[in-house]
């Protein structure tokens, strides 16, 4: 085998390794994203069950607007309640409460206003936050329900 053939073989081998690394990275990203989505879905289901037990009637789940998505829309007596659900597995990297910032609140308010306008809702409405921490086995560690998080 001459030097040219050896170099081509090395290049091909390096290319294959780079492609395998890229594939593995993509595979790992998919599973991290999948685990994140599973955690979010699990949190929304827990929040939904919690609200129903408290007498809320769930009207919509994962309602999409041009601004973003509303996790849950419910009625509590005559009030319309938009619910943002934040879920984390453990609190090693912060609490779910820390993920609700001014930018997120502004989006939530825009979503609520768009929904109210589209449905011609005439009664009171508010935005609540439900923050959930799951254990590693996805069982509930804690749930906090914050009413009227935008103060409007």
N, CA, C and O of each residue as an XYZ file, in Angstrom:
608
protein
N       0.851     -1.168      0.000
C       0.000      0.000      0.000
C       0.904      1.241      0.000
O       1.801      1.356      0.836
N       0.671      2.153     -0.924
C       1.507      3.349     -0.989
C       0.959      4.429     -0.054
O      -0.100      4.267      0.552
N       1.719      5.558      0.052
C       1.352      6.637      0.971
C      -0.002      7.250      0.635
O      -0.767      7.591      1.538
N      -0.307      7.394     -0.655
C      -1.579      7.974     -1.077
C      -2.747      7.122     -0.606
O      -3.740      7.649     -0.102
N      -2.632      5.793     -0.769
C      -3.694      4.880     -0.326
C      -3.858      4.919      1.194
O      -4.976      4.865      1.707
N      -2.744      5.013      1.902
C      -2.778      5.055      3.371
C      -3.478      6.337      3.836
O      -4.311      6.305      4.742
N      -3.122      7.487      3.194
C      -3.752      8.762      3.553
C      -5.247      8.745      3.275
O      -6.036      9.241      4.079
N      -5.645      8.170      2.124
C      -7.072      8.085      1.800
C      -7.801      7.233      2.826
O      -8.910      7.559      3.249
N      -7.162      6.133      3.221
C      -7.768      5.238      4.213
C      -7.936      5.966      5.559
O      -8.959      5.816      6.227
N      -6.908      6.764      5.950
C      -6.981      7.529      7.197
C      -8.101      8.569      7.111
O      -8.874      8.737      8.055
N      -8.184      9.270      5.967
C      -9.227     10.280      5.780
C     -10.606      9.643      5.875
O     -11.503     10.172      6.530
N     -10.764      8.499      5.214
C     -12.043      7.795      5.241
C     -12.376      7.371      6.663
O     -13.517      7.502      7.106
N     -11.387      6.868      7.368
C     -11.583      6.434      8.747
C     -11.961      7.630      9.634
O     -12.873      7.528     10.454
N     -11.269      8.754      9.471
C     -11.576      9.963     10.234
C     -12.980     10.458      9.916
O     -13.712     10.883     10.809
N     -13.353     10.401      8.644
C     -14.687     10.817      8.223
C     -15.751      9.946      8.886
O     -16.750     10.451      9.397
N     -15.525      8.634      8.872
C     -16.487      7.713      9.487
C     -16.633      7.983     10.981
O     -17.742      7.966     11.513
N     -15.513      8.232     11.656
C     -15.558      8.516     13.090
C     -16.334      9.805     13.347
O     -17.162      9.873     14.256
N     -16.054     10.834     12.530
C     -16.769     12.105     12.685
C     -18.266     11.920     12.459
O     -19.071     12.485     13.200
N     -18.654     11.142     11.453
C     -20.068     10.879     11.179
C     -20.717     10.106     12.322
O     -21.854     10.384     12.702
N     -19.983      9.128     12.869
C     -20.518      8.354     13.990
C     -20.707      9.240     15.221
O     -21.696      9.102     15.941
N     -19.751     10.159     15.464
C     -19.875     11.086     16.592
C     -21.092     11.989     16.405
O     -21.845     12.239     17.347
N     -21.276     12.479     15.163
C     -22.408     13.354     14.868
C     -23.715     12.601     15.083
O     -24.669     13.141     15.644
N     -23.750     11.346     14.632
C     -24.948     10.518     14.794
C     -25.239     10.280     16.275
O     -26.386     10.373     16.711
N     -24.201      9.975     17.039
C     -24.348      9.723     18.466
C     -24.823     10.987     19.190
O     -25.685     10.922     20.066
N     -24.261     12.121     18.818
C     -24.665     13.393     19.413
C     -26.139     13.667     19.123
O     -26.883     14.092     20.007
N     -26.552     13.425     17.895
C     -27.946     13.622     17.498
C     -28.850     12.675     18.282
O     -29.918     13.074     18.746
N     -28.427     11.431     18.427
C     -29.164     10.414     19.166
C     -29.325     10.842     20.627
O     -30.416     10.750     21.189
N     -28.221     11.314     21.243
C     -28.282     11.770     22.635
C     -29.196     12.978     22.788
O     -29.956     13.057     23.753
N     -29.133     13.920     21.849
C     -30.007     15.096     21.887
C     -31.466     14.681     21.818
O     -32.308     15.224     22.534
N     -31.764     13.721     20.957
C     -33.137     13.228     20.824
C     -33.637     12.687     22.156
O     -34.754     12.995     22.570
N     -32.819     11.882     22.829
C     -33.266     11.289     24.081
C     -33.354     12.314     25.203
O     -34.237     12.215     26.055
N     -32.451     13.304     25.221
C     -32.572     14.369     26.222
C     -33.863     15.139     25.986
O     -34.592     15.435     26.932
N     -34.149     15.465     24.731
C     -35.377     16.203     24.374
C     -36.602     15.357     24.714
O     -37.593     15.868     25.235
N     -36.525     14.060     24.413
C     -37.632     13.151     24.693
C     -37.896     13.074     26.200
O     -39.051     13.082     26.628
N     -36.836     12.999     27.000
C     -36.988     12.947     28.458
C     -37.590     14.247     28.967
O     -38.433     14.238     29.864
N     -37.150     15.384     28.384
C     -37.686     16.694     28.754
C     -39.181     16.750     28.450
O     -39.963     17.204     29.285
N     -39.584     16.297     27.268
C     -40.994     16.305     26.888
C     -41.806     15.387     27.790
O     -42.919     15.729     28.190
N     -41.246     14.208     28.113
C     -41.934     13.284     29.006
C     -42.159     13.926     30.377
O     -43.228     13.781     30.969
N     -41.151     14.629     30.872
C     -41.270     15.307     32.161
C     -42.362     16.370     32.095
O     -43.179     16.481     33.008
N     -42.376     17.148     31.020
C     -43.400     18.182     30.839
C     -44.801     17.607     30.758
O     -45.734     18.115     31.380
N     -44.937     16.530     29.978
C     -46.258     15.880     29.851
C     -46.715     15.326     31.192
O     -47.881     15.459     31.563
N     -45.791     14.705     31.915
C     -46.123     14.140     33.225
C     -46.585     15.257     34.172
O     -47.563     15.094     34.902
N     -45.882     16.374     34.153
C     -46.260     17.506     34.987
C     -47.637     18.048     34.635
O     -48.424     18.376     35.523
N     -47.931     18.144     33.338
C     -49.248     18.638     32.906
C     -50.362     17.696     33.344
O     -51.440     18.145     33.734
N     -50.109     16.412     33.283
C     -51.124     15.443     33.729
C     -51.369     15.559     35.232
O     -52.511     15.507     35.688
N     -50.281     15.717     36.000
C     -50.413     15.884     37.452
C     -51.192     17.166     37.759
O     -52.088     17.166     38.603
N     -50.844     18.257     37.069
C     -51.531     19.541     37.282
C     -53.012     19.434     36.927
O     -53.869     19.950     37.645
N     -53.302     18.767     35.825
C     -54.690     18.593     35.391
C     -55.492     17.837     36.455
O     -56.589     18.256     36.823
N     -54.945     16.729     36.942
C     -55.623     15.943     37.981
C     -55.818     16.775     39.250
O     -56.879     16.731     39.873
N     -54.805     17.515     39.618
C     -54.862     18.373     40.810
C     -55.995     19.392     40.688
O     -56.799     19.550     41.606
N     -56.050     20.083     39.541
C     -57.081     21.108     39.343
C     -58.483     20.491     39.323
O     -59.416     21.044     39.905
N     -58.625     19.355     38.659
C     -59.937     18.693     38.616
C     -60.402     18.308     40.014
O     -61.585     18.432     40.328
N     -59.480     17.842     40.858
C     -59.833     17.492     42.236
C     -60.254     18.718     43.037
O     -61.030     18.610     43.986
N     -59.734     19.894     42.647
C     -60.107     21.142     43.327
C     -61.370     21.757     42.731
O     -61.773     22.846     43.141
N     -62.005     21.078     41.768
C     -63.265     21.560     41.221
C     -63.157     22.373     39.934
O     -64.163     22.882     39.442
N     -61.967     22.500     39.391
C     -61.798     23.207     38.124
C     -62.292     22.306     36.987
O     -62.188     21.081     37.062
N     -62.820     22.919     35.951
C     -63.218     22.173     34.754
C     -62.215     22.514     33.657
O     -62.102     23.672     33.254
N     -61.493     21.515     33.177
C     -60.489     21.733     32.126
C     -61.202     21.914     30.789
O     -61.987     21.062     30.373
N     -60.921     23.032     30.123
C     -61.539     23.341     28.829
C     -60.610     22.983     27.678
O     -61.039     22.421     26.669
N     -59.336     23.313     27.840
C     -58.343     23.068     26.784
C     -57.040     22.602     27.421
O     -56.727     22.942     28.562
N     -56.291     21.816     26.655
C     -54.953     21.422     27.072
C     -54.033     21.602     25.874
O     -54.354     21.179     24.764
N     -52.879     22.238     26.110
C     -51.882     22.508     25.057
C     -52.486     23.306     23.911
O     -52.328     22.952     22.743
N     -53.170     24.372     24.253
C     -53.793     25.253     23.257
C     -52.720     26.153     22.645
O     -52.026     26.875     23.360
N     -52.590     26.106     21.338
C     -51.554     26.874     20.653
C     -52.108     28.187     20.101
O     -53.177     28.223     19.490
N     -51.354     29.264     20.331
C     -51.645     30.556     19.721
C     -50.419     30.951     18.912
O     -49.424     30.227     18.897
N     -50.484     32.099     18.238
C     -49.316     32.533     17.475
C     -48.184     32.964     18.405
O     -47.038     33.080     17.972
N     -48.492     33.199     19.662
C     -47.479     33.615     20.619
C     -46.735     32.427     21.220
O     -45.517     32.474     21.388
N     -47.449     31.390     21.536
C     -46.861     30.202     22.169
C     -47.976     29.207     22.464
O     -48.975     29.143     21.748
N     -47.791     28.435     23.525
C     -48.768     27.422     23.895
C     -49.251     27.678     25.317
O     -48.474     28.049     26.196
N     -50.542     27.475     25.523
C     -51.112     27.558     26.867
C     -51.267     26.123     27.357
O     -51.953     25.317     26.729
N     -50.630     25.808     28.476
C     -50.644     24.422     28.963
C     -52.062     23.948     29.275
O     -52.512     22.932     28.747
N     -52.757     24.682     30.128
C     -54.122     24.310     30.505
C     -54.999     25.559     30.556
O     -54.563     26.624     30.994
N     -56.232     25.410     30.106
C     -57.232     26.459     30.264
C     -58.394     25.805     31.003
O     -58.903     24.762     30.593
N     -58.802     26.438     32.095
C     -59.832     25.834     32.942
C     -60.841     26.892     33.376
O     -60.618     28.095     33.238
N     -61.954     26.400     33.903
C     -62.952     27.281     34.522
C     -63.008     26.948     36.001
O     -63.029     25.784     36.400
N     -63.031     27.995     36.794
C     -63.262     27.848     38.227
C     -64.447     28.745     38.527
O     -64.318     29.967     38.598
N     -65.577     28.137     38.699
C     -66.853     28.853     38.829
C     -67.032     29.701     37.583
O     -67.125     29.157     36.483
N     -67.085     31.036     37.727
C     -67.305     31.912     36.566
C     -66.009     32.468     35.979
O     -66.044     33.208     34.995
N     -64.871     32.121     36.572
C     -63.582     32.636     36.103
C     -62.918     31.697     35.109
O     -63.020     30.475     35.216
N     -62.245     32.289     34.152
C     -61.424     31.545     33.203
C     -60.002     31.574     33.749
O     -59.498     32.634     34.119
N     -59.361     30.422     33.801
C     -58.020     30.344     34.386
C     -57.054     29.731     33.372
O     -57.241     28.607     32.904
N     -56.019     30.503     33.048
C     -54.948     30.016     32.186
C     -53.849     29.508     33.101
O     -53.441     30.206     34.029
N     -53.367     28.301     32.848
C     -52.410     27.696     33.767
C     -51.108     27.371     33.045
O     -51.085     26.645     32.051
N     -50.035     27.926     33.573
C     -48.690     27.602     33.103
C     -48.125     26.549     34.041
O     -48.047     26.768     35.250
N     -47.732     25.410     33.491
C     -47.197     24.315     34.296
C     -45.688     24.249     34.057
O     -45.232     24.144     32.919
N     -44.932     24.313     35.137
C     -43.476     24.209     35.049
C     -43.063     22.992     35.864
O     -43.379     22.893     37.050
N     -42.362     22.077     35.229
C     -42.004     20.814     35.872
C     -40.514     20.555     35.748
O     -39.920     20.768     34.691
N     -39.921     20.097     36.831
C     -38.509     19.704     36.817
C     -38.366     18.389     37.568
O     -39.145     18.074     38.467
N     -37.363     17.644     37.179
C     -37.013     16.439     37.923
C     -35.884     16.839     38.869
O     -34.762     17.102     38.436
N     -36.190     16.880     40.145
C     -35.219     17.349     41.135
C     -35.028     18.853     41.033
O     -35.541     19.509     40.127
N     -34.276     19.375     41.990
C     -34.033     20.822     41.987
C     -32.540     21.144     42.011
O     -32.135     22.227     42.434
N     -31.733     20.195     41.555
C     -30.288     20.412     41.544
C     -29.894     21.587     40.658
O     -28.930     22.295     40.951
N     -30.636     21.793     39.581
C     -30.308     22.898     38.671
C     -31.333     24.030     38.786
O     -31.574     24.753     37.819
N     -31.927     24.180     39.957
C     -32.885     25.257     40.188
C     -34.307     24.753     40.294
O     -34.610     23.605     39.970
N     -35.168     25.636     40.752
C     -36.571     25.270     40.962
C     -37.394     25.626     39.728
O     -36.965     26.444     38.915
N     -38.574     25.018     39.580
C     -39.436     25.379     38.452
C     -39.902     26.837     38.548
O     -40.144     27.481     37.527
N     -40.026     27.349     39.764
C     -40.434     28.739     39.943
C     -39.447     29.702     39.277
O     -39.840     30.743     38.750
N     -38.180     29.345     39.309
C     -37.148     30.212     38.728
C     -37.252     30.328     37.206
O     -36.650     31.222     36.611
N     -38.006     29.438     36.580
C     -38.115     29.471     35.118
C     -39.223     30.400     34.625
O     -39.380     30.604     33.421
N     -39.986     30.958     35.555
C     -41.039     31.907     35.169
C     -40.487     33.318     35.361
O     -40.481     33.854     36.469
N     -40.025     33.907     34.257
C     -39.436     35.240     34.312
C     -40.368     36.264     33.654
O     -41.470     35.916     33.229
N     -39.929     37.523     33.569
C     -40.763     38.591     32.996
C     -41.128     38.298     31.543
O     -42.256     38.549     31.119
N     -40.187     37.774     30.794
C     -40.441     37.451     29.378
C     -41.535     36.393     29.264
O     -42.429     36.505     28.425
N     -41.464     35.371     30.107
C     -42.469     34.304     30.108
C     -43.834     34.858     30.520
O     -44.851     34.507     29.923
N     -43.859     35.720     31.535
C     -45.121     36.315     31.993
C     -45.761     37.152     30.888
O     -46.980     37.139     30.717
N     -44.939     37.873     30.145
C     -45.449     38.693     29.042
C     -46.083     37.804     27.964
O     -47.144     38.129     27.432
N     -45.425     36.678     27.645
C     -45.968     35.724     26.673
C     -47.293     35.142     27.166
O     -48.254     35.037     26.404
N     -47.334     34.766     28.440
C     -48.549     34.203     29.021
C     -49.702     35.191     28.926
O     -50.821     34.817     28.576
N     -49.430     36.440     29.234
C     -50.466     37.467     29.173
C     -50.943     37.670     27.734
O     -52.141     37.815     27.491
N     -50.009     37.680     26.781
C     -50.384     37.792     25.367
C     -51.264     36.640     24.917
O     -52.235     36.838     24.186
N     -50.921     35.434     25.355
C     -51.720     34.246     25.035
C     -53.125     34.373     25.610
O     -54.115     34.107     24.927
N     -53.199     34.782     26.869
C     -54.499     34.901     27.539
C     -55.369     35.948     26.842
O     -56.553     35.707     26.602
N     -54.800     37.089     26.522
C     -55.555     38.158     25.856
C     -56.051     37.684     24.488
O     -57.191     37.953     24.109
N     -55.185     36.972     23.746
C     -55.588     36.455     22.423
C     -56.746     35.477     22.559
O     -57.691     35.528     21.772
N     -56.687     34.588     23.544
C     -57.747     33.596     23.743
C     -59.054     34.281     24.139
O     -60.116     33.961     23.605
N     -58.971     35.221     25.077
C     -60.154     35.948     25.548
C     -60.815     36.693     24.385
O     -62.040     36.698     24.264
N     -60.004     37.318     23.535
C     -60.544     38.049     22.381
C     -61.183     37.091     21.378
O     -62.268     37.360     20.863
N     -60.517     35.986     21.104
C     -61.041     35.025     20.125
C     -62.355     34.409     20.576
O     -63.259     34.194     19.770
N     -62.455     34.128     21.872
C     -63.665     33.468     22.398
C     -64.713     34.468     22.876
O     -65.812     34.082     23.275
N     -64.365     35.756     22.833
C     -65.271     36.819     23.294
C     -65.687     36.614     24.763
O     -66.837     36.850     25.134
N     -64.740     36.178     25.574
C     -64.966     35.940     26.998
C     -65.279     37.267     27.691
O     -64.547     38.239     27.507
N     -66.333     37.325     28.469
C     -66.770     38.579     29.107
C     -66.502     38.621     30.607
O     -66.492     39.702     31.195
N     -66.288     37.483     31.230
C     -66.098     37.441     32.680
C     -64.619     37.587     33.040
O     -63.767     37.802     32.177
N     -64.345     37.464     34.325
C     -62.978     37.607     34.831
C     -62.097     36.441     34.359
O     -62.572     35.333     34.108
N     -60.821     36.732     34.252
C     -59.845     35.672     33.952
C     -58.540     35.990     34.664
O     -58.271     37.134     35.030
N     -57.752     34.970     34.848
C     -56.456     35.150     35.511
C     -55.474     34.103     34.984
O     -55.847     33.163     34.282
N     -54.217     34.299     35.347
C     -53.172     33.354     34.961
C     -52.571     32.777     36.229
O     -52.097     33.514     37.093
N     -52.592     31.460     36.336
C     -52.006     30.755     37.474
C     -50.749     30.022     37.027
O     -50.566     29.733     35.844
N     -49.905     29.732     37.976
C     -48.733     28.905     37.721
C     -48.776     27.694     38.628
O     -49.076     27.802     39.817
N     -48.474     26.548     38.059
C     -48.337     25.347     38.882
C     -46.914     24.840     38.684
O     -46.510     24.494     37.574
N     -46.167     24.804     39.777
C     -44.769     24.369     39.735
C     -44.657     23.003     40.396
O     -45.085     22.795     41.532
N     -44.071     22.087     39.649
C     -44.009     20.685     40.074
C     -42.567     20.208     40.072
O     -41.804     20.480     39.146
N     -42.215     19.496     41.121
C     -40.913     18.826     41.172
C     -41.186     17.336     41.269
O     -41.930     16.873     42.133
N     -40.560     16.596     40.356
C     -40.699     15.145     40.341
C     -39.448     14.490     40.914
O     -38.349     15.039     40.836
N     -39.636     13.324     41.481
C     -38.503     12.501     41.888
C     -37.944     11.836     40.635
O     -38.552     11.918     39.567
N     -36.814     11.192     40.752
C     -36.186     10.549     39.587
C     -37.083      9.489     38.940
O     -36.984      9.251     37.736
N     -37.953      8.854     39.725
C     -38.858      7.840     39.175
C     -40.143      8.458     38.607
O     -41.087      7.746     38.265
N     -40.162      9.806     38.514
C     -41.284     10.596     37.978
C     -42.513     10.620     38.885
O     -43.598     11.006     38.450
N     -42.346     10.207     40.147
C     -43.443     10.384     41.099
C     -43.341     11.807     41.661
O     -42.286     12.437     41.585
N     -44.424     12.295     42.212
C     -44.503     13.675     42.687
C     -43.709     13.889     43.967
O     -43.879     13.164     44.948
N     -42.845     14.889     43.944
C     -42.139     15.301     45.157
C     -42.865     16.487     45.793
O     -43.124     16.497     46.996
N     -43.197     17.505     44.953
C     -43.972     18.638     45.457
C     -44.729     19.316     44.326
O     -44.344     19.232     43.160
N     -45.821     19.996     44.696
C     -46.626     20.778     43.762
C     -47.031     22.055     44.480
O     -47.573     22.007     45.585
N     -46.767     23.203     43.851
C     -47.196     24.490     44.383
C     -48.067     25.170     43.336
O     -47.703     25.251     42.163
N     -49.227     25.659     43.780
C     -50.171     26.345     42.898
C     -50.165     27.814     43.279
O     -50.502     28.182     44.404
N     -49.776     28.652     42.318
C     -49.731     30.103     42.528
C     -50.847     30.734     41.703
O     -50.847     30.650     40.475
N     -51.790     31.362     42.383
C     -52.914     31.986     41.678
C     -52.554     33.418     41.277
O     -51.867     34.140     42.001
N     -53.045     33.796     40.097
C     -52.922     35.157     39.590
C     -51.472     35.659     39.581
O     -51.156     36.677     40.197
N     -50.602     34.936     38.881
C     -49.172     35.247     38.891
C     -48.810     36.527     38.145
O     -47.702     37.039     38.307
N     -49.721     37.050     37.334
C     -49.438     38.314     36.639
C     -49.991     39.498     37.419
O     -49.735     40.648     37.063
N     -50.750     39.225     38.484
C     -51.267     40.278     39.340
C     -52.329     41.164     38.685
O     -52.670     42.226     39.206
N     -52.849     40.717     37.535
C     -53.823     41.556     36.821
C     -55.227     41.399     37.289
O     -56.129     42.052     36.764
